[in-house]
Amino acid sequence: MTDDDSDQKKDRRRGPSTYTLSFSGIIAVAGLLASGVATYSDVQNDIASLKRGELYQERTNERLSEELKSARGEQRETMREFNEKLDRIIDQWAHGRKR
């Protein structure tokens, strides 16, 4: 070995150690795991929100259905009363014209 060979060996850079790679790998896996857990949690929260929204919509639909039934009943009663009054007015008008 000459002095040039020993200088080249000293100048040559060594790559990262296996310890560094394994530590980096552990950090990367931990980051991916944390990201996966966060994503799973977000998805679960979204599903729960959708279910709450669906339940709210069903209850709203039921309430509105009952209100519509009630309003239709009131409308039928009002129209019946209106027709009775109209019939009385027509009868009175027809009898008044004959006199």
C-alpha positions as CSV (number, residue, x, y, z in Angstrom):
1,M,0.0,0.0,0.0
2,T,1.3,3.4,-0.9
3,D,0.5,6.7,0.7
4,D,-2.0,7.4,-2.2
5,D,-3.9,4.2,-1.3
6,S,-4.1,5.1,2.3
7,D,-5.2,8.7,1.5
8,Q,-8.0,7.3,-0.8
9,K,-9.2,5.1,2.0
10,K,-9.4,8.0,4.4
11,D,-11.2,10.2,1.8
12,R,-13.7,7.6,0.9
13,R,-17.1,8.3,2.5
14,R,-19.0,5.6,4.3
15,G,-22.7,5.2,3.7
16,P,-25.3,5.4,6.4
17,S,-24.9,2.7,9.1
18,T,-27.4,-0.1,9.3
19,Y,-28.4,1.4,12.7
20,T,-29.3,4.6,11.0
21,L,-31.4,2.8,8.3
22,S,-33.2,0.7,10.8
23,F,-33.9,3.7,13.1
24,S,-35.2,5.7,10.0
25,G,-37.3,2.7,9.0
26,I,-38.8,2.5,12.5
27,I,-39.6,6.3,12.4
28,A,-41.1,5.9,8.9
29,V,-43.3,2.9,9.9
30,A,-44.4,4.8,13.1
31,G,-45.3,7.8,10.9
32,L,-47.3,5.6,8.5
33,L,-49.0,3.9,11.4
34,A,-50.0,7.2,13.0
35,S,-51.3,8.4,9.7
36,G,-53.3,5.3,9.2
37,V,-54.8,5.6,12.7
38,A,-55.7,9.2,12.1
39,T,-57.3,8.3,8.7
40,Y,-59.2,5.4,10.2
41,S,-60.4,7.7,13.0
42,D,-61.5,10.4,10.5
43,V,-63.4,7.8,8.4
44,Q,-65.1,6.4,11.6
45,N,-66.1,10.0,12.5
46,D,-67.5,10.6,9.0
47,I,-69.5,7.4,9.1
48,A,-70.9,8.3,12.5
49,S,-71.8,11.8,11.3
50,L,-73.6,10.3,8.2
51,K,-75.5,7.9,10.4
52,R,-76.6,10.8,12.7
53,G,-77.6,12.8,9.7
54,E,-79.6,9.9,8.3
55,L,-81.4,9.4,11.6
56,Y,-82.1,13.1,11.8
57,Q,-83.5,13.1,8.3
58,E,-85.7,10.1,9.0
59,R,-87.1,11.8,12.1
60,T,-87.6,15.0,10.2
61,N,-89.4,13.1,7.4
62,E,-91.7,11.4,10.0
63,R,-92.5,14.7,11.6
64,L,-93.2,16.4,8.3
65,S,-95.3,13.5,7.2
66,E,-97.5,13.8,10.4
67,E,-97.7,17.6,9.9
68,L,-98.8,17.1,6.2
69,K,-101.5,14.6,7.3
70,S,-102.7,17.1,9.9
71,A,-102.7,19.9,7.4
72,R,-104.6,17.8,4.8
73,G,-107.2,16.9,7.4
74,E,-107.6,20.6,8.3
75,Q,-107.8,21.5,4.6
76,R,-110.5,18.9,4.0
77,E,-112.5,20.2,6.9
78,T,-112.1,23.8,5.8
79,M,-113.2,22.9,2.2
80,R,-116.2,20.9,3.6
81,E,-117.3,24.0,5.6
82,F,-116.7,26.3,2.7
83,N,-118.8,24.0,0.4
84,E,-121.6,23.9,2.9
85,K,-121.7,27.7,3.2
86,L,-121.5,28.0,-0.5
87,D,-124.5,25.6,-0.9
88,R,-126.5,27.6,1.7
89,I,-125.7,30.9,-0.2
90,I,-126.7,29.3,-3.5
91,D,-130.0,27.9,-2.0
92,Q,-130.8,31.3,-0.4
93,W,-130.0,33.1,-3.7
94,A,-132.1,30.7,-5.7
95,H,-135.1,31.0,-3.3
96,G,-134.7,34.8,-3.1
97,R,-134.9,35.1,-6.9
98,K,-138.1,33.1,-7.1
99,R,-139.9,35.3,-4.7
